Amino acid sequence: MKFHVDFDSKHFDSSELKIVAAFEKVGKDDKKTYQAQWTTKELALHFKNMKSSNTFTGSKGSTVTFNGPNGETVLVVGLGEKKLAKHEGIRRAVAIATKQFINNKYATVSFDAGSFNAVSSIAETTALIVEAYQMTAYKFDKYLSNTTKPSFKDVCIYVFDKKAKKTVEKLVEQTKNVTESVNICRDLINEAPNVLHSVEYAKRVEKDVKSNLKGVKVKIMNKADLKKENMNLFLAVNAGSAYEPRLVHLTYTPKKMTKNTKHYALVGKGLTFDTGGYSLKPGGAMMGMKFDMGGSATVYAAFRAAVLNNSPYKLTCILGMTDNAVNETATFPDSIVKGRNGKTVEILNTDAEGRLVLADCLDYAGDQKPDYIIDAATLTGACLVALGSQVCAVLGNDDKFISTVKKSADKSDEYMWQLPIIPEWKDDMKSKIADLKNIGTPARAGTATAAAFLENFIQEGISWAHLDVAGIAGDQAHLPYCPAKGGSGLVVRSLHHLLTNSK
């Protein structure tokens, strides 16, 4: 997944594979032709004189391959109408091209950045090529005996405008930090649960922080520490596990910290595997439960990218790690447990465990005195019923803050939709024999009632947004730059934008 950006055409001219883009142009009588803005006029003229150019229109997602004037292979990918392509159009076109060449035997590969420029900024366009290429080229193949490696060492991105060099290089470096973090998120989600248990998960995060995130403080809490903190809901989920729980607490302070510097706390559900506990899942539903730590991987990756890109905000990241297993000490349904904030919870279903871990972690996050808390969790199957596997649900206690979160998603071309938390759903989470119960009325607004439960653990005065990533954390076959199976890394880019946008 390596690349380099060149501001002279030496590598591009000599490449065995050249990748260029074309737009769709609609003329009189709706006649469609292609429109190319290639930086090599010789190449453009050569294609124009070929028969294959007569039928190619540059429609979105279309491709054509031809032999160039110097014997090279040229791959042309269509972006559709230029005014409609925008950022996401560039991402998807680059992804489509990458999938076509990644496993072919080319010694050298180059993109013509200028030909993809649908956003009137060569720096943004170059960064989008890097982003899409690195996300698309990702593979989780560490356990395969035989793997296919690209024949080329890296990819060249040719930028014709030398005046933009400084801006391009800065934006590309920032983008690299984000995509690297997206792929780390994917690696963590895809890892086997017999390997990535809670203790190992905490070690990997600690190692990455100490190797790559200068100035970030790391605190790792074990079972004894959680007992001292009265995190009894968290411990109730861990009660049947062969592994101790871990709470990873990361702190980043910007160099220009003032009394007015905003403080964001990120909280992630890190269930490395979820059997359902005594409320045991059926066999078919248990497959894929290694993904149940996707929320923690998402917020850690966003935190990581924001730190690498020098966020102007103070950032706290809290990851609650355990699995939900069954043995003679596991928590029974109908148990009543007191949470860290003193509220008692009737645990009617041990498969509604993520909210129990989050409850204590959210209260702990509140003690850090943040202005904002964002939690992410693969929390409810109901989220897929409501919004499918393409949209992230967002709920919370502050519509203005939720609007800000959604705007960052819009800027990143990722989908978020707000669901409400109404008084009736808050009432539905009240128990007759305890302060709360951990499930609401069956088959009724499960995503929203789960959020209504979590709101009880948000301390007064803190703006809070809850992201249910159950649908979007994995298996995003509709996005060409995401794996069809496995961790997606979605929402990392949205949160990074939120955590680095100082406006």
C-alpha positions in Angstrom: 0.0 0.0 0.0 3.0 2.3 -0.4 2.9 5.3 -2.8 4.9 8.3 -3.7 3.9 11.7 -5.2 5.9 13.1 -8.1 5.8 16.6 -9.5 7.7 15.8 -12.6 6.5 13.2 -15.2 9.6 10.9 -15.2 8.0 8.0 -13.4 4.6 8.5 -15.0 6.1 8.6 -18.5 7.9 5.3 -17.9 5.2 3.4 -16.1 4.0 0.1 -17.3 0.5 0.9 -16.2 -1.0 4.4 -16.4 -4.3 5.2 -14.8 -6.3 8.2 -16.0 -9.9 9.4 -15.5 -12.5 10.8 -17.9 -15.8 12.6 -17.3 -19.1 12.1 -19.1 -20.1 14.9 -21.3 -23.8 15.3 -22.3 -24.3 17.2 -25.5 -27.2 18.1 -27.8 -30.0 15.5 -28.1 -28.5 14.0 -24.9 -25.6 12.5 -26.9 -22.9 11.4 -24.5 -19.2 11.5 -25.1 -16.2 11.4 -22.8 -14.3 14.5 -21.7 -10.6 14.0 -20.7 -8.3 16.4 -19.0 -5.1 14.3 -19.2 -1.8 16.0 -18.5 -0.2 14.1 -21.3 -1.5 15.4 -24.6 0.1 12.6 -26.6 -1.8 10.0 -24.7 -5.1 11.9 -25.1 -4.6 12.2 -28.8 -3.6 8.5 -29.1 -6.8 7.4 -27.4 -9.0 9.8 -29.4 -7.7 8.1 -32.6 -8.6 4.6 -31.4 -11.9 2.9 -32.2 -12.5 2.1 -28.5 -12.8 5.8 -27.7 -15.9 6.1 -30.0 -18.1 4.0 -27.6 -16.5 5.1 -24.3 -18.6 7.9 -22.6 -16.9 8.2 -19.2 -20.0 7.1 -17.4 -19.7 6.6 -13.7 -17.8 3.4 -12.9 -17.1 2.4 -16.5 -13.6 1.4 -17.6 -11.6 0.8 -20.8 -8.1 -0.4 -21.3 -5.8 0.3 -24.3 -2.2 0.2 -25.3 -0.5 3.5 -25.2 1.9 5.0 -27.8 5.0 3.7 -25.9 3.7 0.2 -25.4 2.3 0.8 -21.9 -1.1 -0.2 -20.7 -3.5 2.6 -20.0 -6.6 2.1 -17.8 -9.3 4.8 -18.2 -12.0 5.0 -15.5 -15.2 7.0 -15.8 -16.3 9.5 -13.2 -19.6 10.4 -14.7 -20.6 14.1 -15.1 -18.0 16.3 -13.5 -20.4 18.5 -11.6 -21.8 15.4 -9.9 -18.6 13.5 -9.2 -17.2 15.4 -6.3 -15.1 13.8 -3.5 -17.0 10.5 -3.3 -16.9 10.1 -7.1 -13.1 10.3 -7.0 -12.9 7.8 -4.2 -15.1 5.3 -6.0 -13.3 5.7 -9.3 -9.9 5.2 -7.8 -11.2 2.2 -5.9 -12.6 0.6 -9.1 -9.3 1.2 -10.9 -7.3 -0.2 -8.0 -9.4 -3.4 -7.9 -8.6 -3.9 -11.6 -4.9 -3.6 -11.4 -3.9 -4.7 -7.8 -3.4 -8.4 -8.6 -2.1 -7.9 -12.1 1.6 -8.2 -13.0 2.7 -4.6 -13.5 6.2 -3.6 -12.5 5.3 0.1 -12.2 1.9 1.8 -11.8 1.0 5.6 -11.9 -2.0 7.7 -11.5 -2.5 11.0 -13.3 -3.9 13.1 -10.5 -5.0 16.0 -12.7 -7.3 13.8 -14.8 -9.3 12.9 -11.6 -9.7 16.5 -10.4 -13.5 16.9 -10.0 -13.2 19.3 -7.0 -11.1 22.2 -8.4 -8.2 21.4 -6.0 -5.3 19.3 -7.1 -4.2 18.9 -3.5 -7.6 17.5 -2.4 -7.7 15.3 -5.5 -4.3 13.8 -4.8 -5.2 13.2 -1.2 -8.4 11.4 -2.3 -6.4 9.2 -4.6 -4.2 8.2 -1.7 -7.2 7.7 0.6 -9.1 5.5 -1.8 -6.0 3.5 -2.9 -4.9 2.7 0.6 -8.4 1.8 1.8 -9.0 -0.4 -1.3 -5.7 -2.2 -1.4 -6.2 -3.3 2.3 -6.2 -7.1 2.9 -6.4 -9.2 6.0 -4.4 -12.2 4.9 -2.1 -12.9 7.8 -3.5 -16.4 8.4 -3.3 -17.5 4.7 -0.6 -19.9 3.8 -0.4 -18.6 0.3 -1.0 -14.9 -0.4 -0.8 -12.8 -3.5 1.4 -9.8 -3.2 1.4 -6.9 -5.7 4.1 -7.1 -8.3 4.9 -3.4 -7.9 6.7 -1.9 -4.9 4.6 1.2 -4.8 2.3 3.5 -6.7 3.3 6.8 -8.3 0.8 9.7 -8.2 1.8 12.3 -10.8 0.9 15.9 -10.0 1.6 18.4 -12.8 1.4 21.5 -10.7 4.7 22.1 -8.9 3.3 25.2 -7.3 1.0 23.1 -5.2 3.8 20.8 -3.9 3.8 22.1 -0.3 0.0 21.9 0.0 -0.2 18.5 -1.6 2.5 17.0 0.5 0.9 18.3 3.8 -2.6 17.0 2.8 -1.2 13.7 1.6 0.6 13.1 4.9 -2.6 13.9 6.9 -4.5 11.6 4.7 -2.0 8.8 5.2 -2.4 9.1 9.0 -6.1 8.7 8.6 -6.1 5.7 6.2 -3.4 4.0 8.2 -5.7 4.3 11.2 -8.7 3.1 9.3 -6.8 0.0 8.3 -5.6 -0.6 11.9 -9.3 -0.4 12.9 -10.0 -3.1 10.3 -7.1 -5.3 11.5 -8.4 -5.2 15.0 -12.0 -6.0 14.0 -10.8 -8.8 11.7 -8.5 -10.5 14.2 -9.5 -13.9 15.5 -11.2 -13.9 19.0 -9.0 -16.7 20.3 -6.1 -14.3 19.6 -7.5 -10.9 20.4 -9.0 -11.4 23.9 -9.2 -8.5 26.3 -5.6 -8.7 27.6 -4.1 -9.0 24.2 -6.2 -6.2 22.9 -5.0 -3.8 25.6 -1.4 -4.8 24.9 -1.8 -4.1 21.2 -3.2 -0.6 21.8 -0.6 0.2 24.3 2.2 -0.9 21.9 0.8 1.1 19.1 0.4 4.2 21.3 4.0 4.0 22.6 5.4 3.4 19.1 3.4 6.0 17.2 1.6 8.5 19.4 4.1 10.8 21.1 2.8 12.6 24.2 -0.2 10.3 24.7 -0.6 9.1 28.3 -1.6 5.4 28.7 -3.4 4.0 31.7 -4.5 0.3 31.7 -6.9 -0.8 34.4 -7.3 -4.5 35.4 -10.0 -6.4 37.3 -8.8 -5.2 40.7 -8.8 -1.6 39.5 -12.3 -2.0 38.1 -13.5 -3.3 41.5 -12.0 -0.3 43.2 -13.9 1.9 40.8 -17.1 0.0 41.5 -17.6 -0.9 37.9 -19.9 -3.7 38.8 -21.9 -3.7 35.5 -18.7 -4.0 33.5 -17.5 -6.8 35.8 -20.9 -8.6 35.6 -20.3 -9.0 31.8 -16.8 -10.3 32.5 -17.9 -12.7 35.2 -17.8 -15.8 32.9 -14.6 -15.0 31.1 -11.3 -16.8 31.2 -9.6 -13.4 30.7 -9.5 -10.4 33.0 -11.2 -7.3 31.7 -9.3 -4.3 30.7 -10.1 -0.6 30.6 -7.7 1.4 28.4 -7.6 5.1 29.2 -5.7 7.3 26.8 -5.1 11.1 27.2 -3.9 13.6 24.6 -3.3 17.3 25.4 -2.6 19.7 22.5 0.5 21.9 22.6 -1.6 25.1 22.7 -3.9 24.2 25.6 -5.9 27.0 27.1 -8.8 27.2 29.5 -11.1 27.5 26.4 -9.8 24.4 24.7 -12.6 21.9 24.2 -12.3 18.4 25.6 -13.7 15.4 23.7 -14.0 12.0 25.3 -14.4 8.9 23.1 -15.8 5.7 24.6 -15.8 2.4 22.8 -17.5 -1.0 23.4 -14.8 -3.6 23.2 -16.5 -7.0 23.4 -13.9 -9.3 21.8 -16.5 -12.0 21.5 -20.2 -12.2 22.6 -21.8 -15.6 23.2 -24.8 -13.9 24.8 -23.9 -15.3 28.1 -26.7 -17.4 29.7 -29.0 -15.8 27.3 -27.1 -17.8 24.7 -27.2 -16.8 21.1 -28.2 -19.4 18.5 -25.3 -20.8 16.5 -26.0 -18.8 13.4 -26.1 -15.6 15.3 -22.9 -16.3 17.1 -20.8 -16.3 14.0 -19.2 -12.9 13.5 -19.4 -11.9 17.1 -15.7 -11.2 17.0 -16.9 -7.9 15.4 -18.5 -6.9 18.7 -15.5 -4.8 19.6 -16.0 -2.7 16.5 -17.0 0.4 18.4 -13.8 0.4 20.4 -11.7 -0.1 17.3 -13.5 2.8 15.6 -13.0 5.3 18.4 -9.4 4.2 18.9 -8.6 4.7 15.2 -10.3 8.1 15.2 -8.3 9.1 18.3 -5.1 7.8 16.7 -5.6 9.7 13.5 -6.6 12.9 15.3 -3.5 12.8 17.5 -1.2 12.2 14.5 -2.8 15.2 12.8 -2.3 17.4 15.8 -5.9 17.9 17.0 -6.4 21.3 18.6 -8.6 19.7 21.2 -8.0 17.8 24.4 -8.9 14.1 23.7 -9.7 11.3 26.1 -10.2 7.7 24.7 -11.7 5.0 27.0 -12.0 1.4 25.7 -13.9 -1.2 27.7 -12.6 -4.7 26.9 -13.9 -8.1 27.8 -15.7 -11.0 26.3 -19.2 -12.3 27.2 -18.7 -16.0 28.0 -20.6 -18.7 29.9 -19.3 -20.7 32.9 -20.4 -21.4 36.5 -19.6 -17.9 37.6 -21.3 -16.1 34.7 -24.0 -13.6 35.5 -27.6 -15.0 35.6 -30.5 -13.4 34.0 -32.7 -11.6 36.7 -29.5 -10.5 38.5 -29.5 -7.0 40.0 -26.2 -5.1 39.9 -25.2 -1.6 41.1 -23.4 0.5 38.5 -20.5 2.9 39.1 -22.9 5.8 39.4 -24.9 4.1 42.1 -27.9 3.1 39.9 -29.1 -0.5 40.1 -29.8 -2.5 37.0 -32.0 -5.6 36.6 -30.2 -7.7 34.0 -33.0 -9.4 32.3 -31.0 -10.5 29.3 -27.2 -11.2 29.5 -27.0 -10.7 25.7 -27.7 -7.0 26.2 -24.2 -6.8 27.7 -22.6 -4.0 25.7 -24.7 -1.3 27.4 -23.6 -2.6 30.8 -19.9 -2.2 29.9 -20.6 1.2 28.3 -22.6 2.4 31.3 -19.7 2.2 33.7 -17.3 3.5 31.1 -19.5 6.5 30.3 -19.7 7.4 34.0 -15.9 7.1 34.3 -15.6 9.3 31.2 -17.8 11.9 32.9 -15.3 12.1 35.8 -12.7 13.4 33.3 -14.8 16.5 32.9 -15.1 16.6 29.1 -17.3 19.0 27.2 -18.5 16.2 24.9 -18.7 12.4 25.0 -19.0 10.3 21.9 -19.5 6.6 22.3 -19.5 4.0 19.6 -20.8 0.4 19.8 -22.0 -2.5 17.8 -25.0 -2.3 20.2 -28.2 -3.5 18.6 -29.4 -5.7 15.8 -32.4 -3.4 15.8 -30.2 -0.8 14.2 -29.9 -2.9 11.0 -33.7 -3.2 10.9 -34.1 0.5 11.2 -31.3 1.8 9.0 -29.8 -1.2 7.1 -26.1 -1.9 6.9 -25.3 1.4 5.2 -26.2 4.0 7.8 -24.8 4.7 11.3 -27.4 5.6 13.9 -26.7 8.6 16.1 -28.7 9.5 19.2 -28.0 11.7 22.2 -29.0 14.5 24.6 -27.9 17.6 22.6 -29.4 18.2 19.1 -26.9 20.9 18.3 -23.9 18.6 19.1 -25.5 15.8 17.1 -25.9 18.2 14.2 -22.2 19.0 14.4 -21.4 15.2 14.4 -23.6 14.7 11.3 -22.0 17.6 9.5 -18.6 15.9 9.9 -20.1 12.7 8.5 -21.5 14.7 5.5 -18.0 16.2 4.9 -16.6 12.7 4.9 -19.3 11.3 2.7 -20.4 8.8 5.4 -24.0 8.2 6.3 -25.4 9.1 9.7 -29.1 9.4 10.7 -30.5 10.7 14.0 -33.0 8.6 15.9 -34.9 10.1 18.8 -34.9 9.3 22.5 -38.4 10.1 23.7 -39.8 10.1 27.3 -41.8 6.9 26.7 -38.6 5.0 25.8 -36.9 6.3 28.9 -39.8 5.0 30.9 -39.6 1.7 29.2 -36.1 1.2 30.6 -37.3 1.5 34.2 -37.5 -1.6 36.3 -40.2 -2.4 39.0 -37.6 -3.8 41.4 -34.5 -1.8 40.5 -33.7 1.6 39.1 -33.3 0.3 35.5 -33.6 -2.8 33.4 -31.2 -3.6 30.6 -33.8 -4.4 27.9 -36.9 -2.6 26.8 -40.2 -4.0 25.4 -39.1 -6.8 22.9 -39.2 -5.9 19.2 -39.9 -2.2 20.0 -37.3 0.6 19.1 -34.4 -1.4 20.4 -31.7 1.0 19.2 -33.4 4.0 20.8 -34.3 2.2 24.1 -30.6 1.1 24.4 -29.6 4.7 24.1 -32.2 5.7 26.6 -30.6 3.3 29.0 -27.1 4.7 28.4 -28.3 8.3 28.9 -28.7 7.5 32.6 -24.9 7.3 32.9 -24.1 10.6 31.3 -23.2 13.1 33.9 -25.0 16.5 34.0 -23.8 19.2 31.7 -22.0 17.0 29.2 -23.1 16.9 25.5 -23.4 13.3 24.4 -23.7 11.5 21.1 -24.1 7.7 20.9 -23.2 6.0 17.6 -24.7 2.6 17.0 -22.3 1.1 14.4 -23.8 -2.4 14.4 -24.7 -2.1 10.7 -21.7 -0.3 9.3 -18.7 -1.7 11.2 -18.3 -4.7 8.8 -19.3 -6.2 5.4 -19.6 -3.1 3.2 -19.8 -4.7 -0.3 -21.6 -1.7 -1.7 -18.5 0.6 -1.2 -15.7 -0.3 -3.6 -13.0 1.0 -1.2 -14.2 -1.2 1.7 -13.8 -5.0 2.1 -16.9 -6.9 1.0 -16.4 -9.0 4.2 -14.8 -8.0 7.4 -14.1 -4.7 9.2 -15.0 -1.6 7.3 -13.3 1.2 9.2 -16.4 3.4 8.5 -17.0 6.5 10.7 -13.3 6.8 11.5 -13.0 9.5 8.9 -16.1 11.3 10.2 -14.8 11.3 13.8 -11.4 12.4 12.6 -12.9 15.4 10.9 -14.8 16.3 14.0 -11.7 16.0 16.2 -9.4 18.0 14.0 -11.8 20.7 12.6 -11.0 23.8 14.8 -13.6 26.0 13.1 
